[in-house]
Amino acid sequence: MFQGVNPSASMAEYIYHGDVDYGVFCSRNQFRRHIDRKNWDYMQTCVHVGPFVIRPHARYVNKEIRNEESRNTVEVNYPRLVQDIAYIARNYMYVFEPNNELKK
């Protein structure tokens, strides 16, 4: 999420959601801490890794396959990203060590 699709690009330090007038943001370290601390067991109805849901791009259940590439592609999505960014911004303090790692 913070790296993007280009491995040679610099990693983002923060995620911001909002517009010019109002928004919320959280750091990579705050986000990592949130994912490590939260229990994701409530997401039992779908395949997931932490908050990230893995799903098919196109299922074509009981339908003619229109695009083989879409049928063979999976997507990873974060359904509650906006709510989690707001939660993290409210509940996790910025406590950085000299090596730029979040103190636990």
C-alpha positions in Angstrom: 0.0 0.0 0.0 2.8 2.4 0.8 5.1 1.1 -1.9 2.8 1.2 -4.9 3.4 -0.8 -8.1 6.8 0.6 -9.0 9.4 -1.2 -6.8 12.1 1.5 -7.6 9.9 4.3 -6.4 10.3 5.7 -2.9 7.8 4.5 -0.3 5.2 6.9 1.0 5.5 7.8 4.7 1.8 8.8 5.1 -1.7 8.0 3.7 -4.1 11.0 3.4 -7.8 10.8 2.8 -9.7 14.0 2.2 -9.7 17.2 0.2 -8.0 20.6 0.4 -10.2 21.7 3.3 -10.4 18.6 5.5 -8.8 15.2 5.7 -7.2 12.6 8.0 -3.9 10.9 7.7 -1.8 8.2 9.3 1.8 7.2 9.0 3.2 3.9 7.7 4.3 3.0 11.3 0.9 3.8 12.8 -0.8 1.7 10.1 1.6 -1.3 10.7 0.9 -1.1 14.4 -2.8 -1.1 13.9 -2.7 -4.2 11.6 -0.5 -6.0 14.2 -2.7 -5.2 17.1 -6.2 -5.7 15.7 -8.0 -9.0 15.6 -9.2 -9.8 12.1 -11.2 -13.0 13.0 -14.5 -11.2 12.4 -13.8 -11.4 8.6 -14.7 -15.1 8.5 -17.0 -14.9 5.5 -14.3 -14.0 3.0 -10.7 -14.9 2.2 -8.5 -12.2 3.8 -5.0 -11.4 5.0 -5.5 -9.0 7.9 -7.8 -6.3 6.6 -7.0 -7.1 2.9 -9.7 -9.1 1.1 -8.8 -11.4 -1.7 -11.4 -11.9 -4.4 -11.8 -12.8 -8.1 -11.9 -10.0 -10.6 -14.6 -11.7 -12.6 -16.4 -14.9 -11.4 -18.6 -15.7 -14.4 -20.8 -18.0 -12.2 -23.3 -19.8 -14.5 -22.4 -17.4 -17.3 -20.4 -17.5 -20.5 -16.7 -16.5 -20.0 -16.3 -13.2 -21.8 -12.7 -12.4 -20.8 -10.3 -15.2 -19.8 -7.7 -12.8 -18.4 -10.3 -11.2 -16.0 -11.4 -14.7 -15.0 -7.8 -15.6 -14.0 -7.1 -12.4 -12.1 -7.6 -11.9 -8.4 -7.9 -8.5 -6.7 -6.8 -7.4 -3.2 -9.0 -4.7 -1.7 -9.3 -3.0 1.7 -13.0 -2.4 2.3 -12.8 -0.3 5.4 -9.7 1.8 4.5 -11.2 5.2 5.0 -12.7 4.2 8.4 -9.5 2.7 9.5 -7.4 5.7 8.6 -9.8 7.9 10.7 -9.6 5.4 13.6 -5.8 5.2 13.4 -5.5 9.0 13.3 -7.6 9.3 16.4 -6.1 6.4 18.4 -2.5 6.0 17.6 0.1 8.5 18.8 3.2 9.5 16.9 6.1 8.0 19.0 9.2 7.7 16.8 12.6 6.2 17.7 15.8 7.6 16.2 15.8 4.9 13.5 12.3 6.1 12.4 10.5 3.0 13.8 7.4 3.3 16.0 7.9 2.5 19.6 5.6 -0.3 20.8 
